[in-house]
Amino acid sequence: MLTINKIKQECIEIDMSNIDAGDRSIGTYIDGKFFQFRDLHDVELFYSNISLKELLTIYSQYNGLKCYKADEPKDYRESYNLDILTILELL
């Protein structure tokens, strides 16, 4: 079963994989200024303070849910008990 904590952990793992691969675009904007994540601590801190809407937005982008839902609607419905994209529209 997919939980909020599992979603956060998956996003953290994806971010850390990208950081470890040398991707310098992983970070956040604060007051219009970009702050690059340097390590696991930075990434975990970001996800500990994230809103549900922002978390689900990142998760859906990382997993290509819009394309998945459009290309494979039956598989999408079977894979996700709650439609994350619909939840995002309502938030």
Secondary structure as GFF3:
##gff-version 3
##sequence-region A 1 91
A	DSSP	alpha_helix	4	20	.	.	.	ID=ss1
A	DSSP	beta_strand	27	30	.	.	.	ID=ss2
A	DSSP	beta_strand	33	36	.	.	.	ID=ss3
A	DSSP	alpha_helix	40	48	.	.	.	ID=ss4
A	DSSP	alpha_helix	52	62	.	.	.	ID=ss5
A	DSSP	alpha_helix	65	71	.	.	.	ID=ss6
A	DSSP	alpha_helix	73	79	.	.	.	ID=ss7
A	DSSP	alpha_helix	84	90	.	.	.	ID=ss8
###
